[in-house]
Every structure is written in structure tokens, then in C-alpha cells.
């Protein structure tokens, strides 16, 4: 595996040339076998997901340091035209668009065109007075208090709002008319802030969102198969989107797989959902984010690190990514789901320049758990915990303490077992409820990481402990302990 290559190569200096050649040859053969195994497993994982969810078509790609380790193109790009998915297939990536908008805003800040702490009313003066406290940074990190207008659609009613609203100004007014969910900077809630940022880009530059991205991102990076979407455009290799209609939920004459839901033309290309692209172009874009091609080191910290609230507490929503520890590793991820018939997911390990991309043409087709499983083929630390079996618990008293921590997490104070740096604000009300409803926990093992330079929230991690959470539903998680065995972090719960 990729991580395990570092230590073995360190011992070669003590070998004579003949031994060195033999050892390197053996290692290369072993690595080749492991790569073949990983590729075979990856295709099996994708096929199982396609069959389980009845997904028409999937494109996936796994890469490290810009080198493609595996990729696959399965199923149909168009059911009606009987066209296969290929590496040239152009998918709508929905909310994964937010990363492009975030990159554009960070580039503009670097160029002095805006300040991240500017009020949004500086650029959209017609916004309500309550928006005066909303900054560009808040919009980037989902800490603005705004709504997510895509959530306003009643699936059992009509799609009238997204059909009748024909301009960005119309969508702005919908946001103006809704009360803020909280005071800006005091909480985090996924919202359509990047749509507002798309409008900010246009107001500052005098260019439409598409033109700015084309001139400053697509063309410089040679992203020749990346587009800001519009239904009237001729987009070569455009993939058709599909929706799984349930007549008990969606008012539709169709039952089962059908064409995606129609929306107003302008809504296809918004700054929070409007990009179409391929796996290869996405990889090129992500590689540029990892280096100094588009962003400087400060911008990358804002993008790939946790954001902070006004009081200094951490939240997982960075600029364009969700950032958190998983299995002792720092990962970033973003998903995309579009009612027009698409679902996408990306998981990256920025420090390793490791990328997993999954694009599908069925709303609900892609999933974080699938990309996690693909990543675990190369990074075993990310293996889903449901694959672990219970082991003998030599520290039952510690397990009992951790059960109390789970059950008390909603209080945001909990017990003395929590480290002072524990980021209670990382967890949504829903996640806290999941943890607090735990009746008992089952020990699944532990890992000593004190020599691995594992550090989160400025605390050195010494031990990871793995648990199954038993309650109304079954979940799995990892807890992070410092040298004094205080609890520093709890992984977001996994399902089986």
C-alpha cells in the first residue's frame, strides 16, 4: 500500500547492490500485485453500488500525486440513445461546483479584488440590513445563517419556484425574503452561500460567472471539457441525468427511473451547482488546488482546514470542502446531488495529493461511503469500521468513560474526559443526537499512533480506539486520545 512504501525503502541503504536489486524487484512485484488487487476490488465496489441503486452510468477515478491509479467508466451516459459512459463523458457535478466558486473567491482575495471579511452588502447593496453582518468568509464556510433555497422545494407538491424563477435577481430575492437561521458567524449550516458568491464575482468583475471561470480557471488549467451548464448549450459528450421517481413522494406520471426534473435555465449554471465536467478535468483542477497553481498556502489552509466561528470554535466547513479527521487521517470531501438527475462525490487527502472521484447520472447514486471504501484500498486506515470484529477489551473502565462521553455530548460540556480542545461545534444537532442515544458500545480494537505525528486541533494524538455504537440504530466510530487519555475528537458516525 502507498503508506507502507516509506519505511521499507529506508533500509535499502544498508544492502549491497545485488541484495538491493533483488529486494526492489520483489517489492515492485508485490506492489504490482497489490495494485491489480485494488483495481479489481474498486470495480467490484462500483458495480455493487450500481446494482443496489439501479444507477444508469458511473465514472470513477483514483489518483495520487497526479498519477491515475485506477479509473472506470461503466453503464450508460444516455439510456434513450444507448450511449456508453467513457472518460470523455461530461457529468453535472452539482454542489461540487462550490469548490470552483471558493477557489475563484480566494484567487480574487489574493489579487486584492475583495477582502474575505468584507460585508456582502458592499457588493450587493440591495440586500436586507440583516445581511450587513454577513461576510464573504461566512458565505464561503456556511456560517452566514442563510437558507439553502434548494431545500424549499416540496417533492410532493410542485417545482414551480425553480421553473418560474428565471434570473439570478429572482433567486436573490428569494433569499432576501427569508429570515436568517442564526446570527452570522455563530453556527454553521449548509446553505446556498456560494450562489451569492457567484453573484459577487459578477458584481466585482463586470463579467458573468461563466466568463470569469473560463478566463481564470478553465483556460489556464486547460480544462477543455469543463463547462458552466446551460440547457441551451451544445456540450459535447453531455451525459443525460435520471431521477428515481416514487409516486408516493414525487408528483409525477413516471414511476421508477425517468429523466431528471426540469428547472429554469439560469438555475443550471449557478455558482453553487452549475459545473459540468469529466473525471480527468476534475483531477487536473484538484491537482492545481494542491499546489501553487491557483492558490497560495494561506488560501489552501482556508480551503482544506476547519473554519472558525466568531468565538474561535472550529466547524468542519472549509471554503469549498468539508474537512475532518477520519480514521486518524485528515480528509476533505464534498458531494453533489441535483434534481436534474445527477449525484457526485469527491474524497481527497490534501497532504497526500490523493483523490477519489465518483460521478453518476442518478440523483442519489454517489455516496461518501463508496468513495471511502475506494480510498481504503490504498489507505487501510480508512477501511469502514463495520468490517472490524469485536475484540477482548482490556480497558473496560475506559470504554465505560467513553460511553458517558457519547451520551453527554449534546450538553457541549460533557465530562472531564473531554480535552479542552474538543470541537463540540464540529457536530450538528443531529450528530449529537446519534451519539447521545447510544445505549452501549462494543470495543473493536485500538491503534497506537504516538509516533506517527498525528495532530488534530493542535493536540498530539497518541491512541485511536474503535467502537460499535449500539442504540436505536447501529453506528461505528473512532475516538482520538492524547497522551493523558483525554478525548480530543470523535469521528463522524459510520453506518454499516
N, C-alpha and C positions, 0 to 999 in steps of 0.2 A: 504494500500500500504506500501511498505517497509519503505519509508521515514517517513511516518506518525506514525510508531510504537514508535519512540523515545519519543516524548512528552507525549503521554498518559501514558506510563509506569512510568513516573516521578511522577505522582500524587498518585500512589498506596501506598506510604509510609504513607499517612495521613488517610488511610482507616483502619477500623477494620478487623480482619481476615475473618469474614463472608462476608463483603462487597467486600473484596479483591478477594475472590474465585469467587463470582458471577460476578464481573467485568472482571476478567481474563477469565472466561468461556465465557462470552458474546463476549469479544474481539477475543478469539480463534475461536469461531463460525463465527464471522464476517470475520476474516482473511481467514478462510477456504472457505467461500462463494466467497470472492474476488479472491482467488487463482483459484477456479473452473471456475469463470468467465474469468479470464485472460487466462487460458489454453484453454477454448473453443474459445475465440477470436483469440488466436495465431494460432490454427489450421485453422480457417476460413481465416485468413490473408494469410497463406501459400497456402491454396487451391485456393484462388482467384488469387494469383500470378502464380501458376502452370497453371491454366486455361487460364489466359491472355497471357502468354508467351509460352504455349504449352511445358512445361518442363516435361521431362520423369520422373525424380525422384528427391526428395529433402530429406535431413536430416537436422533437426534444433534442437538446444539445447539452453536453457536459464538457467543460474545458478548464484548463489550468495554465496560468502564465500565457494566455493567448493561444495555447495549443489545444485543439479539439481531441478529447479523449474518446468520445463516443457521440453519436448522433443517430437519429432515426426519424423516418417520415412514413407514417402509417395511415391507412384509411383514405377517405375521400375529402378532397377540397370542395367538391360540389357533388351532392347526391343527384341533382337533377341532370347535370351534364356528364356524370360519371367520370370525373376528373380526379386523379390521384394527388395526394399531398406529396410535394417534393421540397427540396431545400430552397426552391425559389418561391414557394407559397407565401403569400403576404396575408398575415392574420391581423385582425384588430386586437390590440393588447389592452384595451380598456384602461383601468386605473393604473397600470404600469406606466402609462403616459406621464403620471405625476413626477416620475424621476427625471424625464426630459425637461419639464417645466421648472423643476427645482434646480437642475443644472443651469438652465438659462438665467434664472434669477441670481444664482450665485456668481455666474460669469458677469452679469451686469453690475453686481455689487463690487466685484473685483475691479471693474473698469470705471467705477465711480459714478455710474448712472443712477444708482439708488443706494440707500443705506438700509440694512436689514431692520433697523429699529425705527424707520420712517413709519408714520401713520399711513394706513391705506387711504385715508381721506385726502392726503396730499396729492394722490393720483386719481382718485375717484371722489371728487369733492361733493357730488350729489348724494353720496351715501348718508345714511342716518347719523345723527350726532352720537349715537351709541357706538358707532364704528370708530370714533376718534381714538379709542384706546387700542384698537386692533393694529398691530404692526405687520410688516412684511414677514418677519420671523414667525409670528403667530400663524400666519397663513401657511407658511412652509411646514410647520411642525404640528398642525392640527390642534393648536392651543388657542384658537381665536374665539371659540364659543359659537361659531356659525353652524348652521344646519348642513346636512347633506341632502341637497334637493332631489337626488335620485331616489331617496327613500320616501318621498312624498307620494309616489305612485301607488295606487291601490290596485293590486293584481286582480282583485275580484270586481273591480269597477271598470274604469276606462283608462286609456292612455292619453286623455285629452290634453293634459298640461304639456307633455312632451311632443305632441303633434301641433298644438296651437301656438306654442312659443317659438317664434321664428327668428329672433335676434338675440345677440348677447345682452343687449339692453333689457330685453324682456326677461331673460334669466336673472340679470342683476336685480330687477325689481322684485322678483320672487324672493330673493334673499333679503332685500331691504325690508320687505313686509313681514319677515319672521323675526320673532324675538330671539336674542342670543340665549344660548343654553347655559352659559355661565360667564362670569367676568373674564375678559381676555387675559390669558396667562396664568389662570388659577387651576386649570384642569386640562385634560386632553380628551378629544372626541373626534373620531374620523369624520371629516367634513369636506365640502367642495371648495376649500380654500384655494387649491391650485387652479380651479376655473377662474376665480377672481384674479389670481396672479397672471393668468393668460391675458386678461383684460389690462392689467397693469403694464405688462410688456408692450401691448399695443399703444397705450396712452403715452408711455415714455418715449418709445422709438418712432412712433408715427407709422409703423409698419404692422401689417396683420401678423398674427401669431405664426401662421404657416411660413410667411416670408422670412421672419426673424430666425426661426429654427433652420430653415433651408440655408440661409446665408451664414449662420454662426455655428451650426451643429452638423446638419446633414452633409453639406458640401465639403467643409473642412475634413470630415471623417470619411468621406467617400461612401456615405450611406445611400447607395443608389436605389435601394428597394425599400426605403422608409418614407412614409407619406403622412401628412395631416389629412385625415379622412374627410371625404365628402361623397355622398351617393351619386352625384352627377359626374364625378371624375372617371376617366379611363385609367384604372390602376392595373397594370399587367400582373397576372397571376393572383388576382384578388380571390381570397377564399370566401365562400358563402357561409353565413352563420345560421345556427339552428337553435331551436328552443324546444324543451320537452314540456309540452302542454298538458296540464292536468285540468280537466274541465271543472273539477270541484274547487279549483283555486283561481284559474285564469278564465275570464270570459272570452271564449274562442270557439269557433266551429271545428277547430282541429284538436284531436286527441293523440298524444304521443309526439314523436319528432315532427316538427314543422319548421318553416322558415322563421328567422328571428323577428322580433317585434319592431315595427316601424316607429321612427321618431323623426322630429323635424330635422331638415338637412343641416342646420347650423349646430345641432347638438352632437352630430357625429364627430366634429372636429374640435371640441372644447379642450381647454388646457388641462383638464383633469381626466380625459378619457379618449382623446382623439387620434392617437397614433396607430398606424398600420405598419407592420414591418415583418422581417424574417428572422429566423434564429441567428443567422450569420451576421446580419446588421446589428442585432441586439448585442451579440458578443463584442463586436467592434466598439459599440457605444459604451458598454460596461468597462472594457479594457481602457478606454480613454478616461473614464472616471477614476480608475485605479492609479493613473499616472498624472503627470503634469500637463497632459494634452489639453484638457478643458479647465481643470480646477487646480488650485494651489492646495497646500497641505491644510490650511485653516478651513477651506471650503470642504475638503474631504472629511475633516473632523465633524463639521456641522452636518454633513450628509450621512456619514456612517456611524456617528456616535449618538448617544441619547440626547434628547433635548432637555432643557431645564425650564421649570415653571418660574413664576415671579419670585417665589420664596426659595429658589435654589434646588428644589426637589427634582429628581430625574423622572422623565417619562420616555417611553420606548420610541416615540415618533420623531425620527430624524427628518432631514429635508429629503423627501422623496423615497425614503425607506423606513421599514420597521426594524429596529435594531435591538437585539437582546442576546444574552448568553443562551446556548443550547448544548447540553452535554459537555460543558466546560469549554466551549469554543464561542468566539464572538461571531455571530452571523447577522446578515441583513437580508430582509426578504420583502417582496411586495407581490400582491396578487392583482388580478383584474377580472371583473365579471361584467358583461354587457348584455342588456336585454335584447340587443340586436343579434345575439347568438354566439357569443364568444366567452372564453374563460382562459386565463393565463396565470402563470406563476413563475417567479424567479427566486432563487435562493443563492446568495453569494457569501463567500468568506473573504472579505476585502484584503486582509493581511496575507492571504494565500493566493489572491487573484484567482480564486476558484469560483466557477459559475455553473449553475444548473438552470436551464430554461425549459419550460413546458408550455406549449401553445396548443389550444384546442378550438374547434369551431362548434362547441356546445356550451351554452351557459351552464356553469356548474361542473364543467368537465375536468378542469385542472384542480389540483389540491396541493396544499403545503405538505401534507403527509407523503404524497407521492414524490415530490422533489426531495424531501428529507430522506426518503428511502433510497433514492438515486444517489444522493450525496454520500450516504453511509457506505456505499460500495467502495468509496475511496477514502472516507474518513470514518472509521468504525465507531468513533466516539458519538457519532450522530445516529447510530442504529436505534430504531424505535425501542423503547423500554419494554413494550409488550412482548418482545421476543426473549426477555430475561425470565428466568425461573427463580422462585424463592430460594434463599439460602439460609443457613443457620445464622441467627442474629446473636453475635457475641456482645453487643452493646444495647441490650433491650431497654435500659434506662434512657439511652439517648433517643431511641426510636419513640419512646413514650413522650419525651420532651418535644420531639418534632411533631407528633400528633397534636399536642397542645398548641404549637405554633400555627399549624394549619387551621385549627378550629378557632383561633383568636385573631386571624389575620385581618378580619373585617374591621376590627377596632382601631387599626393603624397604630397601635401601640404594642399590643400582644404581650409577650412575656419577656423576661430578662434574657432569654436565649437569643433574641434578635440582636444582631450587630447594630450599632448606631447608624451605620451607613446603609442599612437595609432599605431598598427603594419601594416603600409601600405604594407610592403614586404610580409605579410601573403597572399596577394591576387594576383592571377595570372592576367596577362593582360586580359584574357577572363572574369574573375570575375569582374574586374574593369569596363569592357565594359558593363556587365549586369547591374551593379549599375548605371553607368553614363547615360544609355539610359532610365532611369526612367522618365516618364512624370509627374506622380502624385503618391501620396501614400495615402493609406487608413488606418486609425488608428484602431487597433484590440484589444486594451487594454494595461494595464501595470501591473507590479508587483513590490512591494516594497521589496527589498532584503537586506536592510542595516543592518539587524540584523541576517543575515544568514551566515556571514563570507565568502561572495563571493568575491574572489580576483583574478584578472587576470592581468598579466603583472605588478605585484607589485602595483596595484591600487585597492582600495576597491570599489566594485560596490554597488550602492545604489538603482538603478532603472533599470528595464528592460521594454522596450517599444516594442510592436509588430506591424508590418506593412505588408500590402499587397502592392507590388510594381507594379504599372500599367505602361506599356510601350508596346513595340513590342510584348513582352511575359509577362505573369504574374508570379511573384515570391513572396516569403514571407521571412521575416527576422526579427530578434530581434536586437535591439540596446542596448548597455550597457552604463549606465551613472554613473559618480562618484557623490560625494556629491555636486559639483558645477555644475552639469548637463552637464559636458563636455563628449563628446563621446569617449569611451575607446575601443570599439570593435563593429563590425557588424557581426552577424552570416552569414556564407556562405549561399547564397540564396537557398531556397527550391522551388521546383515546386509542383504542386497540385498532 
